[in-house]
Amino acid sequence: MSTQQATYDTVAAFLSGNDVDWEPGARDFELVANLPGERKLKTGCSLLVGETDLTTTAFVIRNADENHAEFYRFLLRKNLKLPGLAYGIDGDGDVYVTSRVPIGGVDEEYLDRLLGAVLAAADEVFNELLVLGFFSSMKKEWDWRISRGESTRNLEAFRHLLEG
């Protein structure tokens, strides 16, 4: 059995053994896990086992509608504190958190730390990123929902900002 296959099997066993919802990805040796969060309800995470490295990529949030400089400055400051991860953007400006490590260091303990860090990086900053990059849209939706008597449940975490 190749090291690549053995690492893939280790990742699959870890995910299954920890009741993480996952499925094989579209690429060979890719697993896609759905990590449950509190602010961001679900974070999709690709774990791609290469011949020498494990690359982890998780979508955080789409490109901001406004306040780009502060939005990306916030992420760059957070990069300084991430354990073995980094925020980055794709060609559309959508934000991801990513990691690449040699497969020789991939074991259950590492996977536990890695997925915990990925989830924290996507979930803990989510509301702050929404306010920084999408406040005008949130305010419009709040006002529209209030004017029509619609539920504001999905915006309750921001009530203190939106009611004024």
Chimera marker file (.cmm) of the C-alpha trace (Angstrom):
<marker_set name="trace">
<marker id="1" x="0.000" y="0.000" z="0.000" r="1" g="1" b="0" radius="0.5"/>
<marker id="2" x="1.330" y="3.450" z="-0.909" r="1" g="1" b="0" radius="0.5"/>
<marker id="3" x="1.902" y="6.178" z="1.678" r="1" g="1" b="0" radius="0.5"/>
<marker id="4" x="-0.704" y="8.247" z="-0.153" r="1" g="1" b="0" radius="0.5"/>
<marker id="5" x="-3.325" y="5.488" z="0.186" r="1" g="1" b="0" radius="0.5"/>
<marker id="6" x="-2.403" y="4.846" z="3.813" r="1" g="1" b="0" radius="0.5"/>
<marker id="7" x="-2.796" y="8.552" z="4.623" r="1" g="1" b="0" radius="0.5"/>
<marker id="8" x="-6.128" y="8.693" z="2.794" r="1" g="1" b="0" radius="0.5"/>
<marker id="9" x="-7.292" y="5.684" z="4.836" r="1" g="1" b="0" radius="0.5"/>
<marker id="10" x="-6.125" y="7.366" z="8.061" r="1" g="1" b="0" radius="0.5"/>
<marker id="11" x="-8.080" y="10.536" z="7.244" r="1" g="1" b="0" radius="0.5"/>
<marker id="12" x="-11.198" y="8.558" z="6.261" r="1" g="1" b="0" radius="0.5"/>
<marker id="13" x="-11.022" y="6.476" z="9.444" r="1" g="1" b="0" radius="0.5"/>
<marker id="14" x="-10.556" y="9.604" z="11.570" r="1" g="1" b="0" radius="0.5"/>
<marker id="15" x="-13.561" y="11.342" z="10.015" r="1" g="1" b="0" radius="0.5"/>
<marker id="16" x="-15.775" y="8.272" z="10.336" r="1" g="1" b="0" radius="0.5"/>
<marker id="17" x="-14.588" y="7.514" z="13.858" r="1" g="1" b="0" radius="0.5"/>
<marker id="18" x="-15.427" y="11.043" z="14.982" r="1" g="1" b="0" radius="0.5"/>
<marker id="19" x="-18.869" y="11.161" z="13.352" r="1" g="1" b="0" radius="0.5"/>
<marker id="20" x="-17.829" y="13.848" z="10.882" r="1" g="1" b="0" radius="0.5"/>
<marker id="21" x="-20.130" y="13.942" z="7.847" r="1" g="1" b="0" radius="0.5"/>
<marker id="22" x="-17.897" y="13.341" z="4.805" r="1" g="1" b="0" radius="0.5"/>
<marker id="23" x="-17.807" y="11.924" z="1.318" r="1" g="1" b="0" radius="0.5"/>
<marker id="24" x="-15.171" y="11.210" z="-1.304" r="1" g="1" b="0" radius="0.5"/>
<marker id="25" x="-14.291" y="14.317" z="-3.301" r="1" g="1" b="0" radius="0.5"/>
<marker id="26" x="-14.275" y="14.779" z="-7.059" r="1" g="1" b="0" radius="0.5"/>
<marker id="27" x="-10.489" y="14.294" z="-7.265" r="1" g="1" b="0" radius="0.5"/>
<marker id="28" x="-8.538" y="11.125" z="-6.537" r="1" g="1" b="0" radius="0.5"/>
<marker id="29" x="-7.541" y="10.915" z="-2.848" r="1" g="1" b="0" radius="0.5"/>
<marker id="30" x="-9.835" y="13.793" z="-1.857" r="1" g="1" b="0" radius="0.5"/>
<marker id="31" x="-12.230" y="13.708" z="1.086" r="1" g="1" b="0" radius="0.5"/>
<marker id="32" x="-14.799" y="16.448" z="1.655" r="1" g="1" b="0" radius="0.5"/>
<marker id="33" x="-15.908" y="16.935" z="5.251" r="1" g="1" b="0" radius="0.5"/>
<marker id="34" x="-18.753" y="19.090" z="6.569" r="1" g="1" b="0" radius="0.5"/>
<marker id="35" x="-17.743" y="20.633" z="9.877" r="1" g="1" b="0" radius="0.5"/>
<marker id="36" x="-20.643" y="21.877" z="12.047" r="1" g="1" b="0" radius="0.5"/>
<marker id="37" x="-20.282" y="25.366" z="13.497" r="1" g="1" b="0" radius="0.5"/>
<marker id="38" x="-22.126" y="27.848" z="15.657" r="1" g="1" b="0" radius="0.5"/>
<marker id="39" x="-21.997" y="31.129" z="13.720" r="1" g="1" b="0" radius="0.5"/>
<marker id="40" x="-21.417" y="29.566" z="10.327" r="1" g="1" b="0" radius="0.5"/>
<marker id="41" x="-23.682" y="26.560" z="10.413" r="1" g="1" b="0" radius="0.5"/>
<marker id="42" x="-21.511" y="24.348" z="8.215" r="1" g="1" b="0" radius="0.5"/>
<marker id="43" x="-17.991" y="24.592" z="6.820" r="1" g="1" b="0" radius="0.5"/>
<marker id="44" x="-17.122" y="22.471" z="3.809" r="1" g="1" b="0" radius="0.5"/>
<marker id="45" x="-13.527" y="21.277" z="4.011" r="1" g="1" b="0" radius="0.5"/>
<marker id="46" x="-11.521" y="19.537" z="1.291" r="1" g="1" b="0" radius="0.5"/>
<marker id="47" x="-8.714" y="17.248" z="2.448" r="1" g="1" b="0" radius="0.5"/>
<marker id="48" x="-6.594" y="16.323" z="-0.573" r="1" g="1" b="0" radius="0.5"/>
<marker id="49" x="-3.947" y="13.677" z="-0.006" r="1" g="1" b="0" radius="0.5"/>
<marker id="50" x="-1.147" y="14.169" z="-2.485" r="1" g="1" b="0" radius="0.5"/>
<marker id="51" x="1.922" y="12.035" z="-3.023" r="1" g="1" b="0" radius="0.5"/>
<marker id="52" x="3.862" y="14.064" z="-0.446" r="1" g="1" b="0" radius="0.5"/>
<marker id="53" x="1.445" y="16.558" z="1.166" r="1" g="1" b="0" radius="0.5"/>
<marker id="54" x="-2.011" y="16.839" z="2.694" r="1" g="1" b="0" radius="0.5"/>
<marker id="55" x="-3.684" y="20.022" z="1.447" r="1" g="1" b="0" radius="0.5"/>
<marker id="56" x="-6.673" y="21.275" z="3.401" r="1" g="1" b="0" radius="0.5"/>
<marker id="57" x="-8.965" y="23.957" z="1.984" r="1" g="1" b="0" radius="0.5"/>
<marker id="58" x="-12.171" y="25.286" z="3.545" r="1" g="1" b="0" radius="0.5"/>
<marker id="59" x="-14.519" y="27.960" z="2.240" r="1" g="1" b="0" radius="0.5"/>
<marker id="60" x="-15.025" y="30.766" z="4.768" r="1" g="1" b="0" radius="0.5"/>
<marker id="61" x="-17.088" y="33.509" z="3.092" r="1" g="1" b="0" radius="0.5"/>
<marker id="62" x="-17.709" y="35.021" z="-0.317" r="1" g="1" b="0" radius="0.5"/>
<marker id="63" x="-16.079" y="38.212" z="-1.545" r="1" g="1" b="0" radius="0.5"/>
<marker id="64" x="-17.204" y="41.212" z="0.491" r="1" g="1" b="0" radius="0.5"/>
<marker id="65" x="-19.744" y="43.606" z="-1.006" r="1" g="1" b="0" radius="0.5"/>
<marker id="66" x="-18.175" y="46.631" z="0.717" r="1" g="1" b="0" radius="0.5"/>
<marker id="67" x="-15.385" y="47.810" z="2.993" r="1" g="1" b="0" radius="0.5"/>
<marker id="68" x="-12.803" y="45.645" z="1.220" r="1" g="1" b="0" radius="0.5"/>
<marker id="69" x="-9.689" y="47.181" z="2.767" r="1" g="1" b="0" radius="0.5"/>
<marker id="70" x="-10.872" y="46.668" z="6.341" r="1" g="1" b="0" radius="0.5"/>
<marker id="71" x="-12.307" y="43.229" z="5.513" r="1" g="1" b="0" radius="0.5"/>
<marker id="72" x="-9.002" y="41.924" z="4.145" r="1" g="1" b="0" radius="0.5"/>
<marker id="73" x="-6.918" y="43.791" z="6.759" r="1" g="1" b="0" radius="0.5"/>
<marker id="74" x="-8.929" y="41.944" z="9.424" r="1" g="1" b="0" radius="0.5"/>
<marker id="75" x="-8.110" y="38.588" z="7.787" r="1" g="1" b="0" radius="0.5"/>
<marker id="76" x="-4.423" y="39.409" z="7.386" r="1" g="1" b="0" radius="0.5"/>
<marker id="77" x="-4.169" y="40.272" z="11.072" r="1" g="1" b="0" radius="0.5"/>
<marker id="78" x="-5.861" y="36.981" z="11.930" r="1" g="1" b="0" radius="0.5"/>
<marker id="79" x="-3.297" y="35.124" z="9.769" r="1" g="1" b="0" radius="0.5"/>
<marker id="80" x="-0.630" y="36.020" z="12.329" r="1" g="1" b="0" radius="0.5"/>
<marker id="81" x="-2.376" y="33.877" z="14.960" r="1" g="1" b="0" radius="0.5"/>
<marker id="82" x="-3.506" y="30.875" z="12.926" r="1" g="1" b="0" radius="0.5"/>
<marker id="83" x="-1.771" y="27.594" z="13.840" r="1" g="1" b="0" radius="0.5"/>
<marker id="84" x="-0.411" y="26.236" z="10.558" r="1" g="1" b="0" radius="0.5"/>
<marker id="85" x="-3.218" y="27.748" z="8.489" r="1" g="1" b="0" radius="0.5"/>
<marker id="86" x="-3.649" y="30.873" z="6.413" r="1" g="1" b="0" radius="0.5"/>
<marker id="87" x="-6.529" y="32.828" z="4.949" r="1" g="1" b="0" radius="0.5"/>
<marker id="88" x="-6.385" y="33.390" z="1.216" r="1" g="1" b="0" radius="0.5"/>
<marker id="89" x="-8.651" y="34.444" z="-1.625" r="1" g="1" b="0" radius="0.5"/>
<marker id="90" x="-9.440" y="32.946" z="-5.001" r="1" g="1" b="0" radius="0.5"/>
<marker id="91" x="-9.814" y="34.786" z="-8.312" r="1" g="1" b="0" radius="0.5"/>
<marker id="92" x="-13.315" y="35.958" z="-7.349" r="1" g="1" b="0" radius="0.5"/>
<marker id="93" x="-12.169" y="37.298" z="-3.970" r="1" g="1" b="0" radius="0.5"/>
<marker id="94" x="-13.894" y="34.511" z="-2.023" r="1" g="1" b="0" radius="0.5"/>
<marker id="95" x="-12.114" y="33.711" z="1.244" r="1" g="1" b="0" radius="0.5"/>
<marker id="96" x="-10.683" y="30.298" z="2.133" r="1" g="1" b="0" radius="0.5"/>
<marker id="97" x="-8.548" y="28.957" z="4.933" r="1" g="1" b="0" radius="0.5"/>
<marker id="98" x="-5.855" y="26.550" z="3.797" r="1" g="1" b="0" radius="0.5"/>
<marker id="99" x="-3.017" y="24.377" z="5.013" r="1" g="1" b="0" radius="0.5"/>
<marker id="100" x="-0.375" y="22.099" z="3.505" r="1" g="1" b="0" radius="0.5"/>
<marker id="101" x="1.662" y="19.600" z="5.517" r="1" g="1" b="0" radius="0.5"/>
<marker id="102" x="3.858" y="16.607" z="4.685" r="1" g="1" b="0" radius="0.5"/>
<marker id="103" x="1.821" y="13.399" z="4.835" r="1" g="1" b="0" radius="0.5"/>
<marker id="104" x="4.407" y="11.830" z="7.143" r="1" g="1" b="0" radius="0.5"/>
<marker id="105" x="3.039" y="13.987" z="9.979" r="1" g="1" b="0" radius="0.5"/>
<marker id="106" x="-0.617" y="13.099" z="9.455" r="1" g="1" b="0" radius="0.5"/>
<marker id="107" x="-2.070" y="11.036" z="12.274" r="1" g="1" b="0" radius="0.5"/>
<marker id="108" x="-5.244" y="11.154" z="14.394" r="1" g="1" b="0" radius="0.5"/>
<marker id="109" x="-3.820" y="13.697" z="16.840" r="1" g="1" b="0" radius="0.5"/>
<marker id="110" x="-2.768" y="16.002" z="14.010" r="1" g="1" b="0" radius="0.5"/>
<marker id="111" x="-6.131" y="15.647" z="12.233" r="1" g="1" b="0" radius="0.5"/>
<marker id="112" x="-7.966" y="16.537" z="15.436" r="1" g="1" b="0" radius="0.5"/>
<marker id="113" x="-5.907" y="19.711" z="15.865" r="1" g="1" b="0" radius="0.5"/>
<marker id="114" x="-6.132" y="20.556" z="12.161" r="1" g="1" b="0" radius="0.5"/>
<marker id="115" x="-9.892" y="20.239" z="11.821" r="1" g="1" b="0" radius="0.5"/>
<marker id="116" x="-10.426" y="22.087" z="15.106" r="1" g="1" b="0" radius="0.5"/>
<marker id="117" x="-8.256" y="24.937" z="13.841" r="1" g="1" b="0" radius="0.5"/>
<marker id="118" x="-10.009" y="24.989" z="10.445" r="1" g="1" b="0" radius="0.5"/>
<marker id="119" x="-13.419" y="25.117" z="12.089" r="1" g="1" b="0" radius="0.5"/>
<marker id="120" x="-12.328" y="27.870" z="14.474" r="1" g="1" b="0" radius="0.5"/>
<marker id="121" x="-10.832" y="29.884" z="11.598" r="1" g="1" b="0" radius="0.5"/>
<marker id="122" x="-14.079" y="29.677" z="9.597" r="1" g="1" b="0" radius="0.5"/>
<marker id="123" x="-16.612" y="29.895" z="12.429" r="1" g="1" b="0" radius="0.5"/>
<marker id="124" x="-15.208" y="32.271" z="15.059" r="1" g="1" b="0" radius="0.5"/>
<marker id="125" x="-14.724" y="35.220" z="12.679" r="1" g="1" b="0" radius="0.5"/>
<marker id="126" x="-17.824" y="34.666" z="10.545" r="1" g="1" b="0" radius="0.5"/>
<marker id="127" x="-20.111" y="37.255" z="12.178" r="1" g="1" b="0" radius="0.5"/>
<marker id="128" x="-17.351" y="39.872" z="12.224" r="1" g="1" b="0" radius="0.5"/>
<marker id="129" x="-16.732" y="39.285" z="8.528" r="1" g="1" b="0" radius="0.5"/>
<marker id="130" x="-20.445" y="39.614" z="7.786" r="1" g="1" b="0" radius="0.5"/>
<marker id="131" x="-20.567" y="42.992" z="9.537" r="1" g="1" b="0" radius="0.5"/>
<marker id="132" x="-17.367" y="44.228" z="7.882" r="1" g="1" b="0" radius="0.5"/>
<marker id="133" x="-18.219" y="43.119" z="4.366" r="1" g="1" b="0" radius="0.5"/>
<marker id="134" x="-22.005" y="42.925" z="4.121" r="1" g="1" b="0" radius="0.5"/>
<marker id="135" x="-23.507" y="45.394" z="6.594" r="1" g="1" b="0" radius="0.5"/>
<marker id="136" x="-25.435" y="47.437" z="4.005" r="1" g="1" b="0" radius="0.5"/>
<marker id="137" x="-27.069" y="44.306" z="2.603" r="1" g="1" b="0" radius="0.5"/>
<marker id="138" x="-27.890" y="43.087" z="6.093" r="1" g="1" b="0" radius="0.5"/>
<marker id="139" x="-29.447" y="46.458" z="6.950" r="1" g="1" b="0" radius="0.5"/>
<marker id="140" x="-31.581" y="46.405" z="3.788" r="1" g="1" b="0" radius="0.5"/>
<marker id="141" x="-32.747" y="42.873" z="4.534" r="1" g="1" b="0" radius="0.5"/>
<marker id="142" x="-33.536" y="43.810" z="8.158" r="1" g="1" b="0" radius="0.5"/>
<marker id="143" x="-35.555" y="46.853" z="7.106" r="1" g="1" b="0" radius="0.5"/>
<marker id="144" x="-37.404" y="44.829" z="4.453" r="1" g="1" b="0" radius="0.5"/>
<marker id="145" x="-38.250" y="42.057" z="6.922" r="1" g="1" b="0" radius="0.5"/>
<marker id="146" x="-39.441" y="44.526" z="9.562" r="1" g="1" b="0" radius="0.5"/>
<marker id="147" x="-41.594" y="46.431" z="7.044" r="1" g="1" b="0" radius="0.5"/>
<marker id="148" x="-43.320" y="43.207" z="5.939" r="1" g="1" b="0" radius="0.5"/>
<marker id="149" x="-43.596" y="41.591" z="9.367" r="1" g="1" b="0" radius="0.5"/>
<marker id="150" x="-41.241" y="38.799" z="8.291" r="1" g="1" b="0" radius="0.5"/>
<marker id="151" x="-39.084" y="36.815" z="10.694" r="1" g="1" b="0" radius="0.5"/>
<marker id="152" x="-35.726" y="38.352" z="11.573" r="1" g="1" b="0" radius="0.5"/>
<marker id="153" x="-34.451" y="35.142" z="13.150" r="1" g="1" b="0" radius="0.5"/>
<marker id="154" x="-31.490" y="34.771" z="10.785" r="1" g="1" b="0" radius="0.5"/>
<marker id="155" x="-30.310" y="38.276" z="11.727" r="1" g="1" b="0" radius="0.5"/>
<marker id="156" x="-30.880" y="38.158" z="15.503" r="1" g="1" b="0" radius="0.5"/>
<marker id="157" x="-27.158" y="38.061" z="16.274" r="1" g="1" b="0" radius="0.5"/>
<marker id="158" x="-26.948" y="41.505" z="14.666" r="1" g="1" b="0" radius="0.5"/>
<marker id="159" x="-30.108" y="43.088" z="16.138" r="1" g="1" b="0" radius="0.5"/>
<marker id="160" x="-28.067" y="45.522" z="18.257" r="1" g="1" b="0" radius="0.5"/>
<marker id="161" x="-26.437" y="46.878" z="15.092" r="1" g="1" b="0" radius="0.5"/>
<marker id="162" x="-29.429" y="46.805" z="12.756" r="1" g="1" b="0" radius="0.5"/>
<marker id="163" x="-32.201" y="48.338" z="14.856" r="1" g="1" b="0" radius="0.5"/>
<marker id="164" x="-30.623" y="51.789" z="15.010" r="1" g="1" b="0" radius="0.5"/>
<link id1="1" id2="2" r="1" g="1" b="0" radius="0.2"/>
<link id1="2" id2="3" r="1" g="1" b="0" radius="0.2"/>
<link id1="3" id2="4" r="1" g="1" b="0" radius="0.2"/>
<link id1="4" id2="5" r="1" g="1" b="0" radius="0.2"/>
<link id1="5" id2="6" r="1" g="1" b="0" radius="0.2"/>
<link id1="6" id2="7" r="1" g="1" b="0" radius="0.2"/>
<link id1="7" id2="8" r="1" g="1" b="0" radius="0.2"/>
<link id1="8" id2="9" r="1" g="1" b="0" radius="0.2"/>
<link id1="9" id2="10" r="1" g="1" b="0" radius="0.2"/>
<link id1="10" id2="11" r="1" g="1" b="0" radius="0.2"/>
<link id1="11" id2="12" r="1" g="1" b="0" radius="0.2"/>
<link id1="12" id2="13" r="1" g="1" b="0" radius="0.2"/>
<link id1="13" id2="14" r="1" g="1" b="0" radius="0.2"/>
<link id1="14" id2="15" r="1" g="1" b="0" radius="0.2"/>
<link id1="15" id2="16" r="1" g="1" b="0" radius="0.2"/>
<link id1="16" id2="17" r="1" g="1" b="0" radius="0.2"/>
<link id1="17" id2="18" r="1" g="1" b="0" radius="0.2"/>
<link id1="18" id2="19" r="1" g="1" b="0" radius="0.2"/>
<link id1="19" id2="20" r="1" g="1" b="0" radius="0.2"/>
<link id1="20" id2="21" r="1" g="1" b="0" radius="0.2"/>
<link id1="21" id2="22" r="1" g="1" b="0" radius="0.2"/>
<link id1="22" id2="23" r="1" g="1" b="0" radius="0.2"/>
<link id1="23" id2="24" r="1" g="1" b="0" radius="0.2"/>
<link id1="24" id2="25" r="1" g="1" b="0" radius="0.2"/>
<link id1="25" id2="26" r="1" g="1" b="0" radius="0.2"/>
<link id1="26" id2="27" r="1" g="1" b="0" radius="0.2"/>
<link id1="27" id2="28" r="1" g="1" b="0" radius="0.2"/>
<link id1="28" id2="29" r="1" g="1" b="0" radius="0.2"/>
<link id1="29" id2="30" r="1" g="1" b="0" radius="0.2"/>
<link id1="30" id2="31" r="1" g="1" b="0" radius="0.2"/>
<link id1="31" id2="32" r="1" g="1" b="0" radius="0.2"/>
<link id1="32" id2="33" r="1" g="1" b="0" radius="0.2"/>
<link id1="33" id2="34" r="1" g="1" b="0" radius="0.2"/>
<link id1="34" id2="35" r="1" g="1" b="0" radius="0.2"/>
<link id1="35" id2="36" r="1" g="1" b="0" radius="0.2"/>
<link id1="36" id2="37" r="1" g="1" b="0" radius="0.2"/>
<link id1="37" id2="38" r="1" g="1" b="0" radius="0.2"/>
<link id1="38" id2="39" r="1" g="1" b="0" radius="0.2"/>
<link id1="39" id2="40" r="1" g="1" b="0" radius="0.2"/>
<link id1="40" id2="41" r="1" g="1" b="0" radius="0.2"/>
<link id1="41" id2="42" r="1" g="1" b="0" radius="0.2"/>
<link id1="42" id2="43" r="1" g="1" b="0" radius="0.2"/>
<link id1="43" id2="44" r="1" g="1" b="0" radius="0.2"/>
<link id1="44" id2="45" r="1" g="1" b="0" radius="0.2"/>
<link id1="45" id2="46" r="1" g="1" b="0" radius="0.2"/>
<link id1="46" id2="47" r="1" g="1" b="0" radius="0.2"/>
<link id1="47" id2="48" r="1" g="1" b="0" radius="0.2"/>
<link id1="48" id2="49" r="1" g="1" b="0" radius="0.2"/>
<link id1="49" id2="50" r="1" g="1" b="0" radius="0.2"/>
<link id1="50" id2="51" r="1" g="1" b="0" radius="0.2"/>
<link id1="51" id2="52" r="1" g="1" b="0" radius="0.2"/>
<link id1="52" id2="53" r="1" g="1" b="0" radius="0.2"/>
<link id1="53" id2="54" r="1" g="1" b="0" radius="0.2"/>
<link id1="54" id2="55" r="1" g="1" b="0" radius="0.2"/>
<link id1="55" id2="56" r="1" g="1" b="0" radius="0.2"/>
<link id1="56" id2="57" r="1" g="1" b="0" radius="0.2"/>
<link id1="57" id2="58" r="1" g="1" b="0" radius="0.2"/>
<link id1="58" id2="59" r="1" g="1" b="0" radius="0.2"/>
<link id1="59" id2="60" r="1" g="1" b="0" radius="0.2"/>
<link id1="60" id2="61" r="1" g="1" b="0" radius="0.2"/>
<link id1="61" id2="62" r="1" g="1" b="0" radius="0.2"/>
<link id1="62" id2="63" r="1" g="1" b="0" radius="0.2"/>
<link id1="63" id2="64" r="1" g="1" b="0" radius="0.2"/>
<link id1="64" id2="65" r="1" g="1" b="0" radius="0.2"/>
<link id1="65" id2="66" r="1" g="1" b="0" radius="0.2"/>
<link id1="66" id2="67" r="1" g="1" b="0" radius="0.2"/>
<link id1="67" id2="68" r="1" g="1" b="0" radius="0.2"/>
<link id1="68" id2="69" r="1" g="1" b="0" radius="0.2"/>
<link id1="69" id2="70" r="1" g="1" b="0" radius="0.2"/>
<link id1="70" id2="71" r="1" g="1" b="0" radius="0.2"/>
<link id1="71" id2="72" r="1" g="1" b="0" radius="0.2"/>
<link id1="72" id2="73" r="1" g="1" b="0" radius="0.2"/>
<link id1="73" id2="74" r="1" g="1" b="0" radius="0.2"/>
<link id1="74" id2="75" r="1" g="1" b="0" radius="0.2"/>
<link id1="75" id2="76" r="1" g="1" b="0" radius="0.2"/>
<link id1="76" id2="77" r="1" g="1" b="0" radius="0.2"/>
<link id1="77" id2="78" r="1" g="1" b="0" radius="0.2"/>
<link id1="78" id2="79" r="1" g="1" b="0" radius="0.2"/>
<link id1="79" id2="80" r="1" g="1" b="0" radius="0.2"/>
<link id1="80" id2="81" r="1" g="1" b="0" radius="0.2"/>
<link id1="81" id2="82" r="1" g="1" b="0" radius="0.2"/>
<link id1="82" id2="83" r="1" g="1" b="0" radius="0.2"/>
<link id1="83" id2="84" r="1" g="1" b="0" radius="0.2"/>
<link id1="84" id2="85" r="1" g="1" b="0" radius="0.2"/>
<link id1="85" id2="86" r="1" g="1" b="0" radius="0.2"/>
<link id1="86" id2="87" r="1" g="1" b="0" radius="0.2"/>
<link id1="87" id2="88" r="1" g="1" b="0" radius="0.2"/>
<link id1="88" id2="89" r="1" g="1" b="0" radius="0.2"/>
<link id1="89" id2="90" r="1" g="1" b="0" radius="0.2"/>
<link id1="90" id2="91" r="1" g="1" b="0" radius="0.2"/>
<link id1="91" id2="92" r="1" g="1" b="0" radius="0.2"/>
<link id1="92" id2="93" r="1" g="1" b="0" radius="0.2"/>
<link id1="93" id2="94" r="1" g="1" b="0" radius="0.2"/>
<link id1="94" id2="95" r="1" g="1" b="0" radius="0.2"/>
<link id1="95" id2="96" r="1" g="1" b="0" radius="0.2"/>
<link id1="96" id2="97" r="1" g="1" b="0" radius="0.2"/>
<link id1="97" id2="98" r="1" g="1" b="0" radius="0.2"/>
<link id1="98" id2="99" r="1" g="1" b="0" radius="0.2"/>
<link id1="99" id2="100" r="1" g="1" b="0" radius="0.2"/>
<link id1="100" id2="101" r="1" g="1" b="0" radius="0.2"/>
<link id1="101" id2="102" r="1" g="1" b="0" radius="0.2"/>
<link id1="102" id2="103" r="1" g="1" b="0" radius="0.2"/>
<link id1="103" id2="104" r="1" g="1" b="0" radius="0.2"/>
<link id1="104" id2="105" r="1" g="1" b="0" radius="0.2"/>
<link id1="105" id2="106" r="1" g="1" b="0" radius="0.2"/>
<link id1="106" id2="107" r="1" g="1" b="0" radius="0.2"/>
<link id1="107" id2="108" r="1" g="1" b="0" radius="0.2"/>
<link id1="108" id2="109" r="1" g="1" b="0" radius="0.2"/>
<link id1="109" id2="110" r="1" g="1" b="0" radius="0.2"/>
<link id1="110" id2="111" r="1" g="1" b="0" radius="0.2"/>
<link id1="111" id2="112" r="1" g="1" b="0" radius="0.2"/>
<link id1="112" id2="113" r="1" g="1" b="0" radius="0.2"/>
<link id1="113" id2="114" r="1" g="1" b="0" radius="0.2"/>
<link id1="114" id2="115" r="1" g="1" b="0" radius="0.2"/>
<link id1="115" id2="116" r="1" g="1" b="0" radius="0.2"/>
<link id1="116" id2="117" r="1" g="1" b="0" radius="0.2"/>
<link id1="117" id2="118" r="1" g="1" b="0" radius="0.2"/>
<link id1="118" id2="119" r="1" g="1" b="0" radius="0.2"/>
<link id1="119" id2="120" r="1" g="1" b="0" radius="0.2"/>
<link id1="120" id2="121" r="1" g="1" b="0" radius="0.2"/>
<link id1="121" id2="122" r="1" g="1" b="0" radius="0.2"/>
<link id1="122" id2="123" r="1" g="1" b="0" radius="0.2"/>
<link id1="123" id2="124" r="1" g="1" b="0" radius="0.2"/>
<link id1="124" id2="125" r="1" g="1" b="0" radius="0.2"/>
<link id1="125" id2="126" r="1" g="1" b="0" radius="0.2"/>
<link id1="126" id2="127" r="1" g="1" b="0" radius="0.2"/>
<link id1="127" id2="128" r="1" g="1" b="0" radius="0.2"/>
<link id1="128" id2="129" r="1" g="1" b="0" radius="0.2"/>
<link id1="129" id2="130" r="1" g="1" b="0" radius="0.2"/>
<link id1="130" id2="131" r="1" g="1" b="0" radius="0.2"/>
<link id1="131" id2="132" r="1" g="1" b="0" radius="0.2"/>
<link id1="132" id2="133" r="1" g="1" b="0" radius="0.2"/>
<link id1="133" id2="134" r="1" g="1" b="0" radius="0.2"/>
<link id1="134" id2="135" r="1" g="1" b="0" radius="0.2"/>
<link id1="135" id2="136" r="1" g="1" b="0" radius="0.2"/>
<link id1="136" id2="137" r="1" g="1" b="0" radius="0.2"/>
<link id1="137" id2="138" r="1" g="1" b="0" radius="0.2"/>
<link id1="138" id2="139" r="1" g="1" b="0" radius="0.2"/>
<link id1="139" id2="140" r="1" g="1" b="0" radius="0.2"/>
<link id1="140" id2="141" r="1" g="1" b="0" radius="0.2"/>
<link id1="141" id2="142" r="1" g="1" b="0" radius="0.2"/>
<link id1="142" id2="143" r="1" g="1" b="0" radius="0.2"/>
<link id1="143" id2="144" r="1" g="1" b="0" radius="0.2"/>
<link id1="144" id2="145" r="1" g="1" b="0" radius="0.2"/>
<link id1="145" id2="146" r="1" g="1" b="0" radius="0.2"/>
<link id1="146" id2="147" r="1" g="1" b="0" radius="0.2"/>
<link id1="147" id2="148" r="1" g="1" b="0" radius="0.2"/>
<link id1="148" id2="149" r="1" g="1" b="0" radius="0.2"/>
<link id1="149" id2="150" r="1" g="1" b="0" radius="0.2"/>
<link id1="150" id2="151" r="1" g="1" b="0" radius="0.2"/>
<link id1="151" id2="152" r="1" g="1" b="0" radius="0.2"/>
<link id1="152" id2="153" r="1" g="1" b="0" radius="0.2"/>
<link id1="153" id2="154" r="1" g="1" b="0" radius="0.2"/>
<link id1="154" id2="155" r="1" g="1" b="0" radius="0.2"/>
<link id1="155" id2="156" r="1" g="1" b="0" radius="0.2"/>
<link id1="156" id2="157" r="1" g="1" b="0" radius="0.2"/>
<link id1="157" id2="158" r="1" g="1" b="0" radius="0.2"/>
<link id1="158" id2="159" r="1" g="1" b="0" radius="0.2"/>
<link id1="159" id2="160" r="1" g="1" b="0" radius="0.2"/>
<link id1="160" id2="161" r="1" g="1" b="0" radius="0.2"/>
<link id1="161" id2="162" r="1" g="1" b="0" radius="0.2"/>
<link id1="162" id2="163" r="1" g="1" b="0" radius="0.2"/>
<link id1="163" id2="164" r="1" g="1" b="0" radius="0.2"/>
</marker_set>
